[in-house]
Amino acid sequence: MGVDDLHPEVVHAVRAYLRAADRLLPGRVVACAIAGSIALGAYRPGRSDVDLLVVLGGGAVRRRDMRMLRRLHRSQLPRLAGRVARGHGISAACNASFVHASELAHPVTTIRPIASHTGEQFAMGEAFDVNPVVWRELLDGGVVVRGAPIATWGLDAEPDRLVEWNRANLEGYWASVRDAVARRTRPMTAAWLAWCVLGPARLDATIVTGRILTKEQAGVLALARFDEAAGIVDVALAHVRDLPLPASPPRAEWRARAVALMSATIASAGRPDGRDAARA
């Protein structure tokens, strides 16, 4: 897939983002590629974000460069506010992880990210998407929007660490999310439910299959692996597919069912028979 094959809203968003980057950091952006749902062939207009890996060249990143990266992040906000005002929702938002060209070929878990931004959040020296899963997405289906083909970048996704990384993410980050969800009392939205249910399912699916699956594919696999997935995954998939939500289970049961499935997925941690692991 090339840039010309992307949805027009993605092309517009990425080109606008790179124009802003070149204005604020002239000559520094030497390469850029898209991972996430686009790399997986699962982009949904009006719903999906655009996940970028941005490679900076030149000398070391200085304080002024970091200020420019913050301004680059803020430069998106008026466009996104305009989309919301026109009823398009917050989609085609460019989330970005910045790495230096000098570290691009290092094993991914040893790379020191420059910065990142997701939604309204900006972080210095951190980038969650610099990890074995995203590197695998880039190698398998990443779309280059600037620079040479990804095959020439020398990316080291550390395939031997893929299972370990996913299992640690399940048992660390997602366990804390599960606990936070269980403590809350506000009704769950369909979007929040889908994130809570399908996020862990994707990690479990990667451990089991060795492949990076879409949310939809992971949801289907979860239905086969976990008794707790019945009904609640159907709600999550309906949201992802932009279909009417099923009447059962009722919204009042969403939280308890989501927590039960998250717990089963975390307990399984990708072991072949999820049902037995969850009951152990």
Backbone torsions as a table, in degrees:
resi	resn	phi	psi	omega
1	MET	NA	137.1	176.4
2	GLY	-115.2	178.2	-178.6
3	VAL	-58.2	-39.4	-177.5
4	ASP	-65.8	-16.5	-179.4
5	ASP	-88.8	-5.8	-176.2
6	LEU	-79.0	160.0	176.4
7	HIS	-62.0	142.4	-177.8
8	PRO	-54.5	-35.2	-179.2
9	GLU	-68.4	-29.2	176.6
10	VAL	-72.4	-45.4	179.1
11	VAL	-57.5	-45.9	-179.4
12	HIS	-63.0	-44.6	-177.4
13	ALA	-64.2	-44.8	-176.6
14	VAL	-68.9	-42.7	179.6
15	ARG	-64.4	-40.1	177.6
16	ALA	-64.5	-38.9	-179.9
17	TYR	-64.9	-45.2	-178.9
18	LEU	-69.7	-32.9	174.8
19	ARG	-61.5	-43.5	178.6
20	ALA	-65.1	-40.7	179.4
21	ALA	-62.4	-42.3	-179.0
22	ASP	-69.4	-29.3	177.9
23	ARG	-72.5	-40.5	-176.0
24	LEU	-85.3	-31.5	-177.7
25	LEU	-130.3	65.5	-173.8
26	PRO	-56.8	126.6	176.9
27	GLY	78.8	-2.7	-174.4
28	ARG	-88.5	-31.8	-178.1
29	VAL	-82.0	102.7	-175.3
30	VAL	-97.5	-17.2	178.6
31	ALA	-157.7	154.1	179.7
32	CYS	-158.8	136.6	178.6
33	ALA	-142.0	157.1	-178.7
34	ILE	-105.8	131.5	175.5
35	ALA	-112.5	-147.7	174.0
36	GLY	63.8	-146.9	-174.3
37	SER	-61.2	-31.2	-180.0
38	ILE	-68.3	-44.3	178.0
39	ALA	-62.9	-29.1	-179.0
40	LEU	-89.9	-0.5	-178.5
41	GLY	70.7	29.2	-175.0
42	ALA	-124.1	21.7	-179.6
43	TYR	-66.2	135.2	178.8
44	ARG	-121.9	110.9	179.8
45	PRO	-54.7	138.7	179.3
46	GLY	83.5	-5.6	-177.9
47	ARG	-130.9	-40.3	-170.4
48	SER	-87.6	150.0	171.3
49	ASP	-90.0	175.4	176.3
50	VAL	-116.3	115.2	-175.6
51	ASP	-99.3	113.9	-174.6
52	LEU	-108.4	141.9	163.0
53	LEU	-105.6	118.4	-177.1
54	VAL	-111.7	125.4	-177.3
55	VAL	-104.7	123.3	179.3
56	LEU	-101.4	133.4	175.5
57	GLY	-103.2	-168.5	179.5
58	GLY	83.3	-161.4	-177.0
59	GLY	-76.0	-170.7	-179.5
60	ALA	-61.0	150.9	179.3
61	VAL	-77.1	123.9	-178.0
62	ARG	-99.7	176.7	-179.9
63	ARG	-59.8	-40.5	179.8
64	ARG	-63.3	-39.5	178.0
65	ASP	-59.9	-40.3	179.9
66	MET	-66.4	-37.0	175.6
67	ARG	-62.4	-38.5	179.8
68	MET	-68.4	-35.5	176.9
69	LEU	-64.9	-38.9	175.6
70	ARG	-62.6	-42.5	179.0
71	ARG	-65.6	-36.2	176.9
72	LEU	-60.7	-44.0	177.0
73	HIS	-59.4	-48.4	-177.8
74	ARG	-66.7	-23.8	-178.0
75	SER	-64.5	-19.6	179.8
76	GLN	-78.2	-26.0	-168.0
77	LEU	-59.2	-43.4	178.6
78	PRO	-61.4	-39.2	179.7
79	ARG	-65.2	-42.0	-179.7
80	LEU	-68.3	-38.6	177.0
81	ALA	-61.7	-38.6	178.3
82	GLY	-65.0	-38.5	177.7
83	ARG	-64.4	-41.2	179.0
84	VAL	-64.0	-42.8	-179.5
85	ALA	-62.1	-30.9	179.5
86	ARG	-88.2	4.3	176.4
87	GLY	83.4	16.6	-178.7
88	HIS	-90.4	-10.7	-178.3
89	GLY	76.8	172.2	179.7
90	ILE	-88.8	83.3	176.0
91	SER	-125.7	170.1	-177.6
92	ALA	54.0	28.5	173.3
93	ALA	-80.8	132.6	-179.2
94	CYS	-85.5	108.0	167.9
95	ASN	-90.1	140.2	-174.6
96	ALA	-137.7	143.5	170.5
97	SER	-118.7	130.9	-175.9
98	PHE	-109.1	127.4	174.5
99	VAL	-129.9	157.8	179.3
100	HIS	-89.0	144.3	-178.5
101	ALA	-56.7	-30.9	-178.3
102	SER	-67.9	-18.3	-178.9
103	GLU	-109.9	-1.0	-170.5
104	LEU	-59.2	-35.4	-177.1
105	ALA	-90.6	3.5	177.0
106	HIS	-71.0	156.8	170.6
107	PRO	-51.8	134.5	-167.3
108	VAL	-59.2	-34.8	-178.3
109	THR	-75.4	-6.5	177.9
110	THR	-103.6	-5.5	-179.1
111	ILE	-70.3	138.6	176.8
112	ARG	-99.3	101.8	-178.9
113	PRO	-62.0	149.4	176.8
114	ILE	-80.7	-47.2	-177.8
115	ALA	-171.8	175.4	175.1
116	SER	-161.0	159.9	170.3
117	HIS	-145.4	140.4	177.6
118	THR	-137.9	120.4	-176.4
119	GLY	59.8	-125.7	-178.6
120	GLU	-91.4	-0.3	-175.1
121	GLN	-96.2	133.7	175.0
122	PHE	-122.8	135.4	-179.0
123	ALA	-130.8	135.5	175.0
124	MET	-94.3	135.0	176.5
125	GLY	70.9	13.2	-179.3
126	GLU	-138.0	147.5	173.6
127	ALA	-162.1	102.2	-178.4
128	PHE	-57.0	-36.3	-175.2
129	ASP	-73.6	-2.0	171.6
130	VAL	-87.6	83.7	-175.0
131	ASN	-153.2	169.0	-175.9
132	PRO	-60.5	-33.0	-179.3
133	VAL	-67.3	-50.1	-177.7
134	VAL	-66.5	-38.2	177.3
135	TRP	-61.4	-37.9	177.4
136	ARG	-66.3	-40.6	175.8
137	GLU	-57.9	-44.8	-179.2
138	LEU	-63.1	-44.1	-178.7
139	LEU	-66.6	-36.1	-175.9
140	ASP	-83.4	-32.9	-174.3
141	GLY	-156.1	14.9	-178.8
142	GLY	-61.3	145.0	-178.8
143	VAL	-107.1	116.7	179.2
144	VAL	-78.5	128.0	175.3
145	VAL	-111.4	-9.5	171.8
146	ARG	-157.8	137.0	176.0
147	GLY	102.8	-174.8	-178.4
148	ALA	-75.1	166.4	176.7
149	PRO	-54.5	146.1	-176.7
150	ILE	-58.7	-31.6	-179.8
151	ALA	-58.4	-21.6	-179.4
152	THR	-94.2	-2.1	-176.0
153	TRP	-77.1	-19.2	-179.0
154	GLY	75.5	27.1	-178.0
155	LEU	-63.3	134.2	176.0
156	ASP	-114.2	99.4	-177.7
157	ALA	-80.3	-0.3	-179.2
158	GLU	49.1	63.2	-176.5
159	PRO	-56.4	-28.9	179.9
160	ASP	-69.0	-14.8	-179.3
161	ARG	-104.1	2.7	-175.3
162	LEU	-61.7	-48.8	-179.3
163	VAL	-63.9	-46.2	-180.0
164	GLU	-57.9	-44.0	-177.6
165	TRP	-65.6	-44.7	-179.6
166	ASN	-65.4	-40.7	-180.0
167	ARG	-65.6	-41.0	178.8
168	ALA	-65.0	-37.1	178.9
169	ASN	-67.3	-38.5	176.3
170	LEU	-63.3	-49.3	-171.9
171	GLU	-80.5	-14.1	178.3
172	GLY	-104.8	-79.5	-175.2
173	TYR	-59.8	-51.5	-173.5
174	TRP	-71.8	-27.1	173.9
175	ALA	-65.0	-38.9	178.6
176	SER	-69.4	-36.6	176.1
177	VAL	-64.1	-44.5	178.4
178	ARG	-56.2	-44.8	-179.4
179	ASP	-64.8	-39.1	178.9
180	ALA	-66.6	-41.0	178.2
181	VAL	-62.1	-42.2	-178.8
182	ALA	-63.6	-30.3	-177.5
183	ARG	-80.7	-23.1	-174.3
184	ARG	-76.4	156.7	-179.6
185	THR	-118.0	-14.6	179.9
186	ARG	-65.8	144.6	178.1
187	PRO	-59.2	144.1	178.5
188	MET	-80.0	139.7	170.2
189	THR	-85.2	162.9	179.0
190	ALA	-63.7	-36.8	-179.7
191	ALA	-65.9	-43.3	179.6
192	TRP	-65.5	-42.8	178.2
193	LEU	-58.5	-47.2	-178.0
194	ALA	-61.2	-40.0	179.6
195	TRP	-64.3	-45.2	-177.7
196	CYS	-67.2	-35.6	-176.2
197	VAL	-82.9	-46.0	-171.8
198	LEU	-87.0	-21.5	175.8
199	GLY	-60.4	-57.2	176.6
200	PRO	-61.7	-35.0	-179.6
201	ALA	-61.1	-35.9	179.7
202	ARG	-66.2	-40.7	178.4
203	LEU	-64.9	-44.9	177.6
204	ASP	-59.0	-42.5	-178.4
205	ALA	-64.2	-38.9	179.6
206	THR	-66.0	-40.1	179.1
207	ILE	-63.7	-41.0	-175.8
208	VAL	-74.2	-41.8	-172.5
209	THR	-99.9	-19.9	-174.7
210	GLY	78.0	6.1	-178.9
211	ARG	-120.2	158.5	175.5
212	ILE	-92.3	112.3	-176.6
213	LEU	-99.9	158.6	173.4
214	THR	-74.0	167.5	176.3
215	LYS	-58.4	-42.2	-178.1
216	GLU	-64.3	-46.1	179.2
217	GLN	-63.0	-40.3	179.9
218	ALA	-66.1	-36.6	177.6
219	GLY	-63.5	-41.6	178.3
220	VAL	-63.5	-41.4	178.2
221	LEU	-65.7	-39.1	179.0
222	ALA	-60.5	-36.7	178.1
223	LEU	-61.2	-33.3	179.0
224	ALA	-81.3	-23.1	-173.1
225	ARG	-96.7	-29.2	-170.6
226	PHE	-128.3	127.6	174.3
227	ASP	-60.5	-34.2	-177.7
228	GLU	-67.2	-13.0	-177.5
229	ALA	-78.1	-20.7	-175.8
230	ALA	-57.5	130.1	177.5
231	GLY	85.7	-57.8	-173.9
232	ILE	-71.3	-34.7	175.4
233	VAL	-68.4	-30.8	176.8
234	ASP	-62.8	-37.0	176.2
235	VAL	-65.4	-46.2	-179.3
236	ALA	-61.7	-42.9	-179.3
237	LEU	-67.9	-36.8	177.1
238	ALA	-61.5	-40.5	177.6
239	HIS	-64.4	-47.3	-179.2
240	VAL	-60.4	-38.8	-177.5
241	ARG	-85.1	-0.5	-179.5
242	ASP	58.4	45.6	178.5
243	LEU	-111.8	162.5	176.0
244	PRO	-57.2	138.4	-179.3
245	LEU	-73.5	138.7	178.1
246	PRO	-65.9	150.3	-178.9
247	ALA	-73.2	-23.0	-179.0
248	SER	-122.9	133.8	2.0
249	PRO	-76.0	153.8	178.9
250	PRO	-66.0	156.2	-176.8
251	ARG	-56.5	-32.3	-178.7
252	ALA	-62.4	-19.6	-179.4
253	GLU	-100.1	-4.8	-173.4
254	TRP	-57.3	-47.7	-174.5
255	ARG	-61.2	-51.1	-176.8
256	ALA	-60.8	-40.5	-179.0
257	ARG	-69.9	-39.4	178.6
258	ALA	-64.2	-43.9	179.3
259	VAL	-62.8	-40.8	179.4
260	ALA	-61.9	-42.5	179.7
261	LEU	-70.0	-41.4	177.4
262	MET	-59.6	-42.3	179.6
263	SER	-63.0	-42.7	179.2
264	ALA	-65.2	-39.3	-179.5
265	THR	-66.8	-43.1	179.8
266	ILE	-66.5	-41.3	179.2
267	ALA	-63.7	-36.5	178.4
268	SER	-69.0	-42.3	-178.5
269	ALA	48.9	39.4	173.6
270	GLY	82.7	10.2	179.1
271	ARG	-70.3	150.5	-169.3
272	PRO	-51.9	-43.3	-179.4
273	ASP	-108.5	96.4	-176.0
274	GLY	-60.6	-35.8	-177.3
275	ARG	-62.9	-47.2	-178.2
276	ASP	-65.8	-39.1	-178.5
277	ALA	-66.0	-41.4	-177.7
278	ALA	-66.9	-28.0	-178.8
279	ARG	-88.6	-13.3	-175.2
280	ALA	-65.1	NA	NA
